[in-house]
Amino acid sequence: MIEKHLQKLRLRCEIGVSEEEAIRAAMLGPFDYGAEQIIVRRGEPLTSSILLIEGLLARYKDLSDGQRQITHLHVPGDFADLHGYTLKYLDHNLMSLTPCRIARMPHTKLDMITDRFPHLTRSFWFSTNLDASIHREWEVSLGRRNAIERAAHLLCELHSRLLVVDSAERNRFRLPITQTQFAECLGLTGVHVNRVLRELREAGLADFRSGMVTIHDRKGLEQLAEFDPLYLYLDRQPG
């Protein structure tokens, strides 16, 4: 149930047998959700954190006029709200974009892990820091990159993150979301995103249709987006 999470952890540090056993013992589930279901509502008290096993989750905020901004996408292996362990509630909603399977780690179990496994605690802390790093890069995209650069950057990021957990091929990956949802990640309208995706396709860089992304020229896509994977911390970390 937690194999992709372990893959993600082991990319960056060594996880011992007792640590793996502690994670497995702490998990409840799995639990299944359909697409577009709110899993955590803004402001509700939290007593557990969610680990994504299958599907795509989104953190998002709504505006009073009905517009929605997706602020983060979670892929299999991610804790979606580990920060809720210390915050006790979220200032945003957490929603399934696609049909999802999740596990829950009660915060009482996190208390135990924090007390008994300091190395594993640091690994979990690292994951929340990584989320913050990704948030900063999304902020740069929303503030400074133009529309086609934003789209190219997000495609490069998702491809890189999905490769970590063996959920992507060398030049393609499934992204079973609508163009409207993709637009909500980029702060654009659906019409604008449709035009941007056509430009990427005509430039021979990437194609996104029918829930599948095909990258024809990864180097060209990275150059367009000025994509630097440093913020994803894909190397092994000391300690």
C-alpha positions in Angstrom: 0.0 0.0 0.0 2.8 2.4 0.7 5.4 1.3 -1.8 5.4 4.5 -3.8 5.9 6.5 -0.6 8.8 4.3 0.3 10.3 4.8 -3.2 10.0 8.6 -2.7 11.7 8.4 0.7 14.5 6.1 -0.4 15.4 8.4 -3.3 16.7 10.8 -0.8 17.7 8.8 2.3 18.1 5.3 3.7 15.0 4.0 5.4 15.6 1.1 7.8 13.5 -2.0 8.4 12.1 -0.8 11.7 11.2 2.6 10.2 9.4 0.9 7.3 7.5 -1.3 9.8 6.6 1.8 11.8 5.1 3.5 8.7 3.2 0.4 7.7 1.8 -0.1 11.2 0.7 3.5 11.5 -1.5 3.4 8.3 -5.2 3.0 8.2 -7.0 2.1 5.0 -7.1 2.1 2.1 -10.0 4.4 1.5 -11.4 5.2 -2.0 -12.8 8.4 -3.3 -14.3 9.4 -6.6 -13.1 12.3 -8.7 -13.9 15.9 -7.5 -14.6 14.9 -3.9 -13.4 17.1 -1.0 -11.4 15.0 1.3 -10.3 17.7 3.8 -12.3 21.0 4.2 -10.8 24.3 5.1 -10.8 24.9 8.8 -12.0 21.4 10.0 -10.0 19.9 12.9 -7.5 17.3 11.7 -6.6 14.1 13.6 -4.8 12.3 10.8 -2.7 13.0 7.7 -3.4 11.6 4.2 -1.0 9.6 2.1 -1.9 9.3 -1.6 -1.7 5.8 -3.0 -3.3 6.2 -6.4 -4.7 9.1 -8.4 -4.1 12.9 -8.2 -5.0 15.2 -5.3 -5.2 19.0 -5.4 -4.9 21.7 -2.8 -7.1 24.7 -3.8 -8.8 27.8 -2.7 -12.1 29.3 -3.8 -12.9 32.9 -4.4 -16.3 34.5 -3.7 -17.0 34.8 -7.5 -16.7 31.0 -8.0 -13.2 31.0 -9.4 -10.9 28.3 -8.1 -7.1 28.3 -7.8 -5.3 25.0 -7.5 -2.1 25.7 -5.5 -0.5 22.2 -5.5 -0.9 18.8 -7.1 -0.1 15.7 -5.2 1.1 12.5 -7.0 1.1 8.9 -5.6 3.6 8.6 -2.7 2.9 12.1 -1.4 1.6 13.0 2.0 -1.0 15.6 1.1 -1.5 17.3 4.5 1.4 16.2 6.7 1.7 19.9 7.7 -1.8 19.5 9.3 -0.1 17.5 12.1 1.3 20.7 13.6 -1.2 23.2 12.1 -4.2 21.2 13.3 -6.4 22.4 10.4 -5.8 23.6 6.8 -6.4 27.1 5.4 -7.4 25.4 2.1 -9.4 22.5 0.8 -8.0 19.1 -0.3 -9.8 17.5 -3.2 -9.5 14.4 -5.4 -9.0 15.5 -9.0 -9.3 11.9 -10.2 -10.5 8.7 -8.5 -8.1 8.3 -5.6 -7.0 5.7 -3.1 -5.6 7.1 0.1 -4.3 5.9 3.5 -4.6 7.8 6.7 -1.9 8.1 9.4 -3.5 9.1 12.7 -1.6 11.9 14.5 -1.3 9.8 17.6 0.8 7.4 15.5 2.9 10.4 14.3 3.4 11.3 17.9 4.9 7.8 18.4 7.1 8.1 15.3 8.3 11.5 16.4 9.3 10.0 19.8 10.9 6.8 18.6 12.3 7.5 15.1 14.0 10.8 14.9 15.6 10.0 11.5 12.2 9.1 10.0 10.8 12.3 11.6 13.4 14.3 9.8 12.4 12.6 6.5 8.8 13.6 7.0 9.9 17.1 7.9 11.9 17.1 4.7 8.7 16.3 2.7 6.9 19.3 4.1 10.0 21.5 3.2 9.9 20.0 -0.3 6.2 21.0 -0.6 7.2 24.5 0.4 9.9 24.5 -2.3 7.4 23.5 -4.9 5.0 26.2 -3.8 7.7 28.8 -4.3 8.3 27.6 -7.8 4.5 27.8 -8.6 4.5 31.3 -7.2 7.3 32.3 -9.6 5.3 30.8 -12.5 2.1 32.7 -11.5 4.0 35.9 -11.0 6.6 36.0 -13.7 6.3 33.2 -16.4 4.1 33.8 -19.3 1.3 31.3 -20.2 3.2 28.9 -22.4 6.2 28.9 -20.0 3.9 28.1 -17.0 2.4 25.2 -18.9 5.8 23.9 -20.0 7.2 24.2 -16.5 4.3 22.3 -14.9 4.6 19.5 -17.4 8.3 19.2 -16.7 7.7 19.2 -13.0 4.9 16.5 -13.1 7.0 14.3 -15.4 10.0 14.5 -13.0 7.9 13.8 -9.9 6.1 10.9 -11.5 9.3 9.3 -12.7 10.4 9.1 -9.0 7.6 6.8 -8.2 7.6 4.8 -11.5 4.4 6.4 -12.6 5.7 7.8 -15.9 7.6 6.6 -18.9 10.7 8.3 -20.4 8.7 10.6 -22.6 5.0 10.3 -21.6 2.8 10.1 -18.6 -0.9 10.0 -17.7 -2.5 13.2 -16.6 -6.2 12.4 -16.5 -7.5 15.9 -15.7 -9.5 18.3 -17.7 -8.2 21.4 -19.5 -10.2 23.5 -17.0 -8.4 21.9 -14.1 -5.1 22.3 -15.8 -6.0 26.0 -16.3 -6.8 26.3 -12.6 -3.2 25.2 -11.8 -1.8 27.9 -14.1 -4.1 30.8 -13.2 -5.4 30.9 -16.8 -8.7 30.5 -18.5 -9.7 27.3 -20.3 -9.6 29.1 -23.6 -6.1 30.4 -23.0 -4.9 27.0 -22.0 -6.3 25.4 -25.1 -4.3 27.9 -27.2 -1.2 27.3 -25.2 -1.4 23.6 -25.6 -1.8 24.0 -29.3 1.3 26.2 -29.4 3.3 23.5 -27.5 2.0 20.9 -29.9 2.8 22.9 -33.1 6.3 23.7 -31.7 6.9 20.0 -31.5 7.6 20.2 -27.7 4.7 18.3 -26.0 1.1 17.1 -26.6 -1.6 16.9 -23.9 -4.8 15.2 -25.0 -7.2 12.5 -23.8 -5.5 12.4 -20.4 -2.0 11.6 -21.7 1.0 13.9 -22.0 3.6 13.1 -24.6 6.9 15.0 -24.4 8.5 15.1 -27.9 11.4 17.4 -27.0 12.3 17.4 -23.3 15.3 19.6 -23.7 13.4 22.1 -25.7 10.5 22.1 -23.2 12.9 22.7 -20.3 14.6 25.5 -22.2 11.3 27.2 -22.9 10.3 26.9 -19.2 13.7 27.6 -17.8 13.1 24.4 -15.8 15.8 23.6 -13.2 14.9 20.5 -11.1 17.1 21.8 -8.2 13.9 22.8 -6.3 12.7 19.2 -6.4 15.7 17.9 -4.4 16.0 14.7 -6.4 19.5 13.8 -5.0 20.3 11.7 -1.9 20.4 13.9 1.2 23.0 13.5 3.9 21.9 12.2 7.3 
